[in-house]
Amino acid sequence: MAKLFLIALTVAHSWYTGYHDPVTGYECCDAKKDCGIIAPRFVEPLPGGGFNVRTGSKSRYFIPKNRVIESEDSQYHICLSPPFSYIRCFFAPRTEASRERSALDHFE
């Protein structure tokens, strides 16, 4: 059973590979497996397509819409940079911001 769980975790994590923050260019995920699902209760969608994201009791980050990447599974995901002091990538379910970003990518 534990082996099956590890395989599922690896497959679920593999889709982050190859994504980069649209603004900073940072690779979202590395060998440390620093990406994961974040519960919707920690994510506050804002007017205009940005998000406020809480990663701890006092840590709150603003993610502008031009840094939002559309998730492949309709959940929120976050990639943190060690020592987990800043967000490398943020994935959100299909939103106005990510639809806009996807449309722009087709013209580049």
N, CA, C and O atoms as CSV, one atom per row, in Angstrom:
chain,resi,resn,atom,element,x,y,z
A,1,MET,N,N,0.827,-1.197,0.000
A,1,MET,CA,C,0.000,0.000,0.000
A,1,MET,C,C,0.868,1.257,0.000
A,1,MET,O,O,0.590,2.195,-0.747
A,2,ALA,N,N,1.909,1.289,0.823
A,2,ALA,CA,C,2.788,2.460,0.890
A,2,ALA,C,C,3.484,2.705,-0.434
A,2,ALA,O,O,3.678,3.852,-0.836
A,3,LYS,N,N,3.863,1.627,-1.114
A,3,LYS,CA,C,4.532,1.751,-2.415
A,3,LYS,C,C,3.595,2.403,-3.434
A,3,LYS,O,O,4.013,3.271,-4.201
A,4,LEU,N,N,2.342,1.985,-3.440
A,4,LEU,CA,C,1.348,2.555,-4.342
A,4,LEU,C,C,1.155,4.043,-4.070
A,4,LEU,O,O,1.025,4.833,-5.004
A,5,PHE,N,N,1.137,4.426,-2.797
A,5,PHE,CA,C,1.000,5.831,-2.421
A,5,PHE,C,C,2.168,6.652,-2.953
A,5,PHE,O,O,1.962,7.745,-3.482
A,6,LEU,N,N,3.393,6.142,-2.822
A,6,LEU,CA,C,4.578,6.855,-3.313
A,6,LEU,C,C,4.548,7.012,-4.823
A,6,LEU,O,O,4.943,8.055,-5.344
A,7,ILE,N,N,4.086,5.994,-5.530
A,7,ILE,CA,C,3.975,6.090,-6.989
A,7,ILE,C,C,2.961,7.160,-7.358
A,7,ILE,O,O,3.213,7.963,-8.256
A,8,ALA,N,N,1.821,7.188,-6.682
A,8,ALA,CA,C,0.795,8.202,-6.956
A,8,ALA,C,C,1.326,9.598,-6.690
A,8,ALA,O,O,1.048,10.521,-7.455
A,9,LEU,N,N,2.087,9.766,-5.616
A,9,LEU,CA,C,2.663,11.066,-5.289
A,9,LEU,C,C,3.632,11.518,-6.375
A,9,LEU,O,O,3.631,12.687,-6.759
A,10,THR,N,N,4.457,10.602,-6.873
A,10,THR,CA,C,5.423,10.925,-7.919
A,10,THR,C,C,4.716,11.314,-9.205
A,10,THR,O,O,5.094,12.295,-9.846
A,11,VAL,N,N,3.699,10.564,-9.591
A,11,VAL,CA,C,2.957,10.881,-10.807
A,11,VAL,C,C,2.262,12.222,-10.665
A,11,VAL,O,O,2.292,13.034,-11.589
A,12,ALA,N,N,1.636,12.467,-9.522
A,12,ALA,CA,C,0.945,13.738,-9.299
A,12,ALA,C,C,1.921,14.901,-9.339
A,12,ALA,O,O,1.578,15.983,-9.815
A,13,HIS,N,N,3.125,14.688,-8.848
A,13,HIS,CA,C,4.123,15.754,-8.788
A,13,HIS,C,C,4.779,16.005,-10.136
A,13,HIS,O,O,5.280,17.104,-10.373
A,14,SER,N,N,4.789,15.033,-11.014
A,14,SER,CA,C,5.564,15.131,-12.247
A,14,SER,C,C,5.079,16.231,-13.185
A,14,SER,O,O,5.870,16.722,-13.990
A,15,TRP,N,N,3.828,16.632,-13.117
A,15,TRP,CA,C,3.373,17.643,-14.068
A,15,TRP,C,C,3.943,19.025,-13.793
A,15,TRP,O,O,3.871,19.886,-14.669
A,16,TYR,N,N,4.503,19.274,-12.626
A,16,TYR,CA,C,5.139,20.565,-12.349
A,16,TYR,C,C,6.412,20.750,-13.177
A,16,TYR,O,O,6.795,21.877,-13.489
A,17,THR,N,N,7.057,19.653,-13.527
A,17,THR,CA,C,8.332,19.703,-14.234
A,17,THR,C,C,8.190,20.465,-15.542
A,17,THR,O,O,7.266,20.223,-16.319
A,18,GLY,N,N,9.097,21.371,-15.770
A,18,GLY,CA,C,9.089,22.138,-17.008
A,18,GLY,C,C,8.383,23.480,-16.912
A,18,GLY,O,O,8.545,24.320,-17.797
A,19,TYR,N,N,7.611,23.700,-15.868
A,19,TYR,CA,C,6.955,24.997,-15.700
A,19,TYR,C,C,7.939,25.999,-15.107
A,19,TYR,O,O,8.793,25.653,-14.290
A,20,HIS,N,N,7.797,27.243,-15.539
A,20,HIS,CA,C,8.611,28.345,-15.017
A,20,HIS,C,C,7.685,29.500,-14.665
A,20,HIS,O,O,6.650,29.690,-15.303
A,21,ASP,N,N,8.056,30.268,-13.655
A,21,ASP,CA,C,7.288,31.465,-13.305
A,21,ASP,C,C,7.286,32.383,-14.523
A,21,ASP,O,O,8.350,32.674,-15.069
A,22,PRO,N,N,6.109,32.849,-14.961
A,22,PRO,CA,C,6.033,33.685,-16.161
A,22,PRO,C,C,6.754,35.024,-16.040
A,22,PRO,O,O,7.089,35.626,-17.060
A,23,VAL,N,N,6.999,35.501,-14.836
A,23,VAL,CA,C,7.657,36.795,-14.641
A,23,VAL,C,C,9.136,36.624,-14.312
A,23,VAL,O,O,9.990,37.243,-14.946
A,24,THR,N,N,9.441,35.787,-13.324
A,24,THR,CA,C,10.832,35.650,-12.874
A,24,THR,C,C,11.638,34.680,-13.723
A,24,THR,O,O,12.863,34.782,-13.795
A,25,GLY,N,N,10.953,33.739,-14.366
A,25,GLY,CA,C,11.641,32.718,-15.143
A,25,GLY,C,C,12.171,31.568,-14.303
A,25,GLY,O,O,12.755,30.631,-14.847
A,26,TYR,N,N,11.980,31.618,-12.976
A,26,TYR,CA,C,12.450,30.536,-12.108
A,26,TYR,C,C,11.743,29.231,-12.453
A,26,TYR,O,O,10.548,29.219,-12.747
A,27,GLU,N,N,12.492,28.134,-12.416
A,27,GLU,CA,C,11.890,26.822,-12.578
A,27,GLU,C,C,11.019,26.563,-11.348
A,27,GLU,O,O,11.446,26.797,-10.218
A,28,CYS,N,N,9.800,26.080,-11.574
A,28,CYS,CA,C,8.871,25.899,-10.459
A,28,CYS,C,C,9.300,24.807,-9.500
A,28,CYS,O,O,9.264,25.000,-8.285
A,29,CYS,N,N,9.699,23.683,-10.020
A,29,CYS,CA,C,9.967,22.530,-9.174
A,29,CYS,C,C,11.353,21.981,-9.463
A,29,CYS,O,O,11.794,21.935,-10.612
A,30,ASP,N,N,12.028,21.568,-8.411
A,30,ASP,CA,C,13.329,20.941,-8.605
A,30,ASP,C,C,13.346,19.582,-7.911
A,30,ASP,O,O,12.296,19.079,-7.512
A,31,ALA,N,N,14.488,19.006,-7.769
A,31,ALA,CA,C,14.618,17.663,-7.198
A,31,ALA,C,C,14.148,17.577,-5.747
A,31,ALA,O,O,13.907,16.481,-5.241
A,32,LYS,N,N,14.016,18.714,-5.080
A,32,LYS,CA,C,13.598,18.704,-3.674
A,32,LYS,C,C,12.103,18.455,-3.508
A,32,LYS,O,O,11.621,18.292,-2.387
A,33,LYS,N,N,11.373,18.424,-4.610
A,33,LYS,CA,C,9.921,18.218,-4.559
A,33,LYS,C,C,9.269,19.269,-3.671
A,33,LYS,O,O,8.557,18.949,-2.720
A,34,ASP,N,N,9.528,20.523,-4.002
A,34,ASP,CA,C,9.077,21.638,-3.179
A,34,ASP,C,C,7.741,22.223,-3.616
A,34,ASP,O,O,7.410,23.348,-3.240
A,35,CYS,N,N,6.966,21.478,-4.403
A,35,CYS,CA,C,5.642,21.918,-4.834
A,35,CYS,C,C,4.582,21.018,-4.211
A,35,CYS,O,O,4.825,19.843,-3.936
A,36,GLY,N,N,3.410,21.590,-3.997
A,36,GLY,CA,C,2.329,20.787,-3.455
A,36,GLY,C,C,1.005,21.518,-3.496
A,36,GLY,O,O,0.942,22.718,-3.766
A,37,ILE,N,N,-0.041,20.777,-3.224
A,37,ILE,CA,C,-1.394,21.341,-3.195
A,37,ILE,C,C,-1.526,22.235,-1.974
A,37,ILE,O,O,-1.018,21.920,-0.898
A,38,ILE,N,N,-2.217,23.360,-2.157
A,38,ILE,CA,C,-2.533,24.244,-1.039
A,38,ILE,C,C,-4.061,24.338,-0.954
A,38,ILE,O,O,-4.729,24.558,-1.964
A,39,ALA,N,N,-4.596,24.173,0.231
A,39,ALA,CA,C,-6.044,24.169,0.437
A,39,ALA,C,C,-6.644,25.524,0.070
A,39,ALA,O,O,-6.040,26.563,0.335
A,40,PRO,N,N,-7.825,25.516,-0.536
A,40,PRO,CA,C,-8.478,26.768,-0.927
A,40,PRO,C,C,-8.675,27.748,0.229
A,40,PRO,O,O,-8.741,28.956,0.002
A,41,ARG,N,N,-8.770,27.252,1.460
A,41,ARG,CA,C,-8.968,28.162,2.601
A,41,ARG,C,C,-7.764,29.075,2.828
A,41,ARG,O,O,-7.879,30.080,3.529
A,42,PHE,N,N,-6.603,28.737,2.242
A,42,PHE,CA,C,-5.408,29.566,2.371
A,42,PHE,C,C,-5.216,30.503,1.180
A,42,PHE,O,O,-4.223,31.228,1.103
A,43,VAL,N,N,-6.173,30.481,0.254
A,43,VAL,CA,C,-6.064,31.263,-0.980
A,43,VAL,C,C,-7.250,32.210,-1.084
A,43,VAL,O,O,-8.401,31.790,-0.969
A,44,GLU,N,N,-6.965,33.476,-1.299
A,44,GLU,CA,C,-8.015,34.483,-1.446
A,44,GLU,C,C,-7.924,35.100,-2.840
A,44,GLU,O,O,-7.020,35.891,-3.107
A,45,PRO,N,N,-8.867,34.740,-3.744
A,45,PRO,CA,C,-8.888,35.379,-5.062
A,45,PRO,C,C,-9.232,36.859,-4.910
A,45,PRO,O,O,-10.091,37.223,-4.107
A,46,LEU,N,N,-8.565,37.696,-5.674
A,46,LEU,CA,C,-8.772,39.140,-5.608
A,46,LEU,C,C,-9.354,39.656,-6.913
A,46,LEU,O,O,-9.148,39.049,-7.964
A,47,PRO,N,N,-10.079,40.770,-6.862
A,47,PRO,CA,C,-10.553,41.382,-8.101
A,47,PRO,C,C,-9.352,41.693,-8.994
A,47,PRO,O,O,-8.323,42.167,-8.513
A,48,GLY,N,N,-9.483,41.432,-10.266
A,48,GLY,CA,C,-8.392,41.704,-11.191
A,48,GLY,C,C,-7.506,40.506,-11.476
A,48,GLY,O,O,-6.584,40.604,-12.286
A,49,GLY,N,N,-7.766,39.362,-10.820
A,49,GLY,CA,C,-7.041,38.145,-11.155
A,49,GLY,C,C,-5.887,37.767,-10.260
A,49,GLY,O,O,-5.313,36.692,-10.439
A,50,GLY,N,N,-5.518,38.603,-9.299
A,50,GLY,CA,C,-4.438,38.256,-8.374
A,50,GLY,C,C,-4.959,37.428,-7.213
A,50,GLY,O,O,-6.155,37.154,-7.122
A,51,PHE,N,N,-4.049,37.030,-6.321
A,51,PHE,CA,C,-4.405,36.210,-5.166
A,51,PHE,C,C,-3.590,36.630,-3.958
A,51,PHE,O,O,-2.434,37.031,-4.090
A,52,ASN,N,N,-4.196,36.537,-2.773
A,52,ASN,CA,C,-3.457,36.560,-1.513
A,52,ASN,C,C,-3.343,35.110,-1.074
A,52,ASN,O,O,-4.332,34.378,-1.061
A,53,VAL,N,N,-2.130,34.695,-0.713
A,53,VAL,CA,C,-1.884,33.312,-0.319
A,53,VAL,C,C,-1.232,33.305,1.057
A,53,VAL,O,O,-0.252,34.011,1.293
A,54,ARG,N,N,-1.786,32.500,1.966
A,54,ARG,CA,C,-1.195,32.332,3.299
A,54,ARG,C,C,-0.452,31.003,3.335
A,54,ARG,O,O,-1.013,29.962,2.991
A,55,THR,N,N,0.809,31.041,3.754
A,55,THR,CA,C,1.591,29.806,3.860
A,55,THR,C,C,1.929,29.474,5.302
A,55,THR,O,O,2.516,28.426,5.574
A,56,GLY,N,N,1.575,30.331,6.210
A,56,GLY,CA,C,1.818,30.115,7.636
A,56,GLY,C,C,0.927,31.051,8.411
A,56,GLY,O,O,0.143,31.795,7.821
A,57,SER,N,N,1.034,31.026,9.714
A,57,SER,CA,C,0.146,31.847,10.532
A,57,SER,C,C,0.328,33.337,10.272
A,57,SER,O,O,-0.632,34.100,10.376
A,58,LYS,N,N,1.546,33.763,9.936
A,58,LYS,CA,C,1.790,35.188,9.708
A,58,LYS,C,C,2.262,35.497,8.292
A,58,LYS,O,O,2.402,36.665,7.930
A,59,SER,N,N,2.505,34.479,7.499
A,59,SER,CA,C,3.028,34.698,6.148
A,59,SER,C,C,1.892,34.833,5.149
A,59,SER,O,O,1.084,33.919,4.979
A,60,ARG,N,N,1.840,35.988,4.488
A,60,ARG,CA,C,0.836,36.233,3.461
A,60,ARG,C,C,1.555,36.823,2.258
A,60,ARG,O,O,2.355,37.749,2.387
A,61,TYR,N,N,1.258,36.276,1.094
A,61,TYR,CA,C,1.911,36.727,-0.132
A,61,TYR,C,C,0.865,37.185,-1.134
A,61,TYR,O,O,-0.205,36.586,-1.247
A,62,PHE,N,N,1.175,38.241,-1.855
A,62,PHE,CA,C,0.331,38.686,-2.956
A,62,PHE,C,C,0.912,38.117,-4.242
A,62,PHE,O,O,2.097,38.295,-4.524
A,63,ILE,N,N,0.083,37.437,-5.018
A,63,ILE,CA,C,0.486,36.900,-6.317
A,63,ILE,C,C,-0.266,37.685,-7.384
A,63,ILE,O,O,-1.482,37.538,-7.505
A,64,PRO,N,N,0.432,38.521,-8.164
A,64,PRO,CA,C,-0.253,39.265,-9.225
A,64,PRO,C,C,-0.694,38.325,-10.347
A,64,PRO,O,O,-0.122,37.249,-10.519
A,65,LYS,N,N,-1.703,38.729,-11.102
A,65,LYS,CA,C,-2.266,37.834,-12.115
A,65,LYS,C,C,-1.247,37.412,-13.167
A,65,LYS,O,O,-1.394,36.345,-13.762
A,66,ASN,N,N,-0.222,38.220,-13.411
A,66,ASN,CA,C,0.753,37.837,-14.434
A,66,ASN,C,C,1.714,36.741,-13.961
A,66,ASN,O,O,2.540,36.268,-14.742
A,67,ARG,N,N,1.613,36.334,-12.687
A,67,ARG,CA,C,2.435,35.226,-12.166
A,67,ARG,C,C,1.616,33.959,-11.924
A,67,ARG,O,O,2.163,32.950,-11.478
A,68,VAL,N,N,0.319,33.997,-12.211
A,68,VAL,CA,C,-0.549,32.845,-11.976
A,68,VAL,C,C,-0.452,31.885,-13.164
A,68,VAL,O,O,-0.586,32.288,-14.319
A,69,ILE,N,N,-0.216,30.614,-12.856
A,69,ILE,CA,C,-0.153,29.569,-13.877
A,69,ILE,C,C,-1.377,28.678,-13.697
A,69,ILE,O,O,-1.751,28.352,-12.570
A,70,GLU,N,N,-1.997,28.287,-14.801
A,70,GLU,CA,C,-3.176,27.433,-14.711
A,70,GLU,C,C,-2.775,26.023,-14.284
A,70,GLU,O,O,-1.880,25.419,-14.876
A,71,SER,N,N,-3.443,25.503,-13.253
A,71,SER,CA,C,-3.129,24.152,-12.773
A,71,SER,C,C,-3.727,23.115,-13.719
A,71,SER,O,O,-4.697,23.383,-14.429
A,72,GLU,N,N,-3.136,21.946,-13.713
A,72,GLU,CA,C,-3.597,20.873,-14.590
A,72,GLU,C,C,-4.694,20.029,-13.954
A,72,GLU,O,O,-5.270,19.166,-14.616
A,73,ASP,N,N,-4.987,20.265,-12.684
A,73,ASP,CA,C,-5.973,19.418,-12.013
A,73,ASP,C,C,-7.053,20.202,-11.265
A,73,ASP,O,O,-7.731,19.643,-10.402
A,74,SER,N,N,-7.221,21.467,-11.578
A,74,SER,CA,C,-8.272,22.298,-10.980
A,74,SER,C,C,-8.122,22.477,-9.471
A,74,SER,O,O,-9.117,22.655,-8.769
A,75,GLN,N,N,-6.890,22.432,-8.968
A,75,GLN,CA,C,-6.613,22.707,-7.561
A,75,GLN,C,C,-5.539,23.791,-7.482
A,75,GLN,O,O,-4.851,24.078,-8.462
A,76,TYR,N,N,-5.414,24.385,-6.298
A,76,TYR,CA,C,-4.335,25.347,-6.070
A,76,TYR,C,C,-3.061,24.590,-5.712
A,76,TYR,O,O,-3.097,23.606,-4.974
A,77,HIS,N,N,-1.942,25.059,-6.240
A,77,HIS,CA,C,-0.633,24.473,-5.941
A,77,HIS,C,C,0.345,25.610,-5.706
A,77,HIS,O,O,0.195,26.705,-6.247
A,78,ILE,N,N,1.344,25.328,-4.894
A,78,ILE,CA,C,2.356,26.334,-4.597
A,78,ILE,C,C,3.730,25.661,-4.621
A,78,ILE,O,O,3.889,24.533,-4.154
A,79,CYS,N,N,4.708,26.361,-5.166
A,79,CYS,CA,C,6.094,25.892,-5.162
A,79,CYS,C,C,6.894,26.900,-4.349
A,79,CYS,O,O,6.949,28.083,-4.684
A,80,LEU,N,N,7.507,26.419,-3.285
A,80,LEU,CA,C,8.252,27.286,-2.378
A,80,LEU,C,C,9.744,27.085,-2.561
A,80,LEU,O,O,10.203,25.991,-2.891
A,81,SER,N,N,10.491,28.148,-2.345
A,81,SER,CA,C,11.940,28.082,-2.459
A,81,SER,C,C,12.558,27.948,-1.077
A,81,SER,O,O,12.259,28.739,-0.182
A,82,PRO,N,N,13.419,26.950,-0.896
A,82,PRO,CA,C,14.086,26.803,0.403
A,82,PRO,C,C,14.834,28.067,0.774
A,82,PRO,O,O,15.423,28.688,-0.112
A,83,PRO,N,N,14.845,28.472,1.984
A,83,PRO,CA,C,14.210,27.806,3.134
A,83,PRO,C,C,12.740,28.168,3.279
A,83,PRO,O,O,12.290,28.539,4.363
A,84,PHE,N,N,12.006,28.061,2.204
A,84,PHE,CA,C,10.569,28.328,2.184
A,84,PHE,C,C,10.249,29.767,2.546
A,84,PHE,O,O,9.288,30.051,3.261
A,85,SER,N,N,11.067,30.656,2.040
A,85,SER,CA,C,10.874,32.070,2.347
A,85,SER,C,C,10.127,32.821,1.253
A,85,SER,O,O,9.626,33.918,1.500
A,86,TYR,N,N,10.038,32.259,0.054
A,86,TYR,CA,C,9.257,32.933,-0.979
A,86,TYR,C,C,8.652,31.923,-1.946
A,86,TYR,O,O,9.093,30.778,-2.047
A,87,ILE,N,N,7.632,32.387,-2.649
A,87,ILE,CA,C,6.905,31.537,-3.588
A,87,ILE,C,C,7.595,31.587,-4.943
A,87,ILE,O,O,7.800,32.662,-5.507
A,88,ARG,N,N,7.953,30.416,-5.459
A,88,ARG,CA,C,8.563,30.344,-6.790
A,88,ARG,C,C,7.503,30.293,-7.871
A,88,ARG,O,O,7.648,30.939,-8.909
A,89,CYS,N,N,6.441,29.538,-7.646
A,89,CYS,CA,C,5.354,29.442,-8.621
A,89,CYS,C,C,4.037,29.232,-7.885
A,89,CYS,O,O,3.989,28.650,-6.802
A,90,PHE,N,N,2.983,29.721,-8.506
A,90,PHE,CA,C,1.648,29.547,-7.957
A,90,PHE,C,C,0.734,29.096,-9.084
A,90,PHE,O,O,0.668,29.735,-10.134
A,91,PHE,N,N,0.028,27.992,-8.861
A,91,PHE,CA,C,-0.904,27.434,-9.834
A,91,PHE,C,C,-2.317,27.574,-9.288
A,91,PHE,O,O,-2.560,27.334,-8.105
A,92,ALA,N,N,-3.240,27.961,-10.149
A,92,ALA,CA,C,-4.637,28.117,-9.743
A,92,ALA,C,C,-5.537,27.425,-10.758
A,92,ALA,O,O,-5.165,27.259,-11.920
A,93,PRO,N,N,-6.730,27.020,-10.309
A,93,PRO,CA,C,-7.697,26.493,-11.272
A,93,PRO,C,C,-7.979,27.545,-12.335
A,93,PRO,O,O,-7.706,28.730,-12.140
A,94,ARG,N,N,-8.515,27.113,-13.434
A,94,ARG,CA,C,-8.784,28.020,-14.561
A,94,ARG,C,C,-9.490,29.278,-14.058
A,94,ARG,O,O,-10.589,29.209,-13.507
A,95,THR,N,N,-8.847,30.416,-14.255
A,95,THR,CA,C,-9.382,31.703,-13.820
A,95,THR,C,C,-9.226,32.697,-14.951
A,95,THR,O,O,-8.626,32.395,-15.983
A,96,GLU,N,N,-9.752,33.846,-14.753
A,96,GLU,CA,C,-9.586,34.912,-15.745
A,96,GLU,C,C,-8.100,35.185,-15.981
A,96,GLU,O,O,-7.668,35.365,-17.120
A,97,ALA,N,N,-7.328,35.215,-14.905
A,97,ALA,CA,C,-5.895,35.506,-15.023
A,97,ALA,C,C,-5.171,34.430,-15.812
A,97,ALA,O,O,-4.366,34.749,-16.687
A,98,SER,N,N,-5.438,33.162,-15.523
A,98,SER,CA,C,-4.708,32.110,-16.221
A,98,SER,C,C,-5.193,31.954,-17.658
A,98,SER,O,O,-4.395,31.614,-18.532
A,99,ARG,N,N,-6.481,32.192,-17.931
A,99,ARG,CA,C,-6.965,32.154,-19.318
A,99,ARG,C,C,-6.278,33.234,-20.123
A,99,ARG,O,O,-5.870,33.008,-21.262
A,100,GLU,N,N,-6.150,34.422,-19.524
A,100,GLU,CA,C,-5.479,35.532,-20.186
A,100,GLU,C,C,-4.027,35.181,-20.474
A,100,GLU,O,O,-3.534,35.442,-21.572
A,101,ARG,N,N,-3.343,34.601,-19.513
A,101,ARG,CA,C,-1.936,34.218,-19.669
A,101,ARG,C,C,-1.799,33.171,-20.772
A,101,ARG,O,O,-0.898,33.264,-21.606
A,102,SER,N,N,-2.696,32.165,-20.782
A,102,SER,CA,C,-2.637,31.121,-21.797
A,102,SER,C,C,-2.844,31.700,-23.185
A,102,SER,O,O,-2.177,31.296,-24.138
A,103,ALA,N,N,-3.767,32.644,-23.302
A,103,ALA,CA,C,-4.012,33.266,-24.601
A,103,ALA,C,C,-2.785,34.035,-25.073
A,103,ALA,O,O,-2.441,33.987,-26.254
A,104,LEU,N,N,-2.126,34.738,-24.167
A,104,LEU,CA,C,-0.919,35.482,-24.534
A,104,LEU,C,C,0.200,34.552,-24.961
A,104,LEU,O,O,0.953,34.880,-25.879
A,105,ASP,N,N,0.329,33.397,-24.318
A,105,ASP,CA,C,1.393,32.444,-24.647
A,105,ASP,C,C,1.275,31.947,-26.083
A,105,ASP,O,O,2.287,31.646,-26.716
A,106,HIS,N,N,0.057,31.857,-26.604
A,106,HIS,CA,C,-0.123,31.369,-27.965
A,106,HIS,C,C,0.401,32.351,-29.005
A,106,HIS,O,O,0.682,31.958,-30.137
A,107,PHE,N,N,0.534,33.617,-28.636
A,107,PHE,CA,C,0.988,34.626,-29.583
A,107,PHE,C,C,2.478,34.890,-29.496
A,107,PHE,O,O,3.014,35.638,-30.313
A,108,GLU,N,N,3.157,34.300,-28.534
A,108,GLU,CA,C,4.603,34.540,-28.367
A,108,GLU,C,C,5.417,33.610,-29.226
A,108,GLU,O,O,6.646,33.672,-29.210
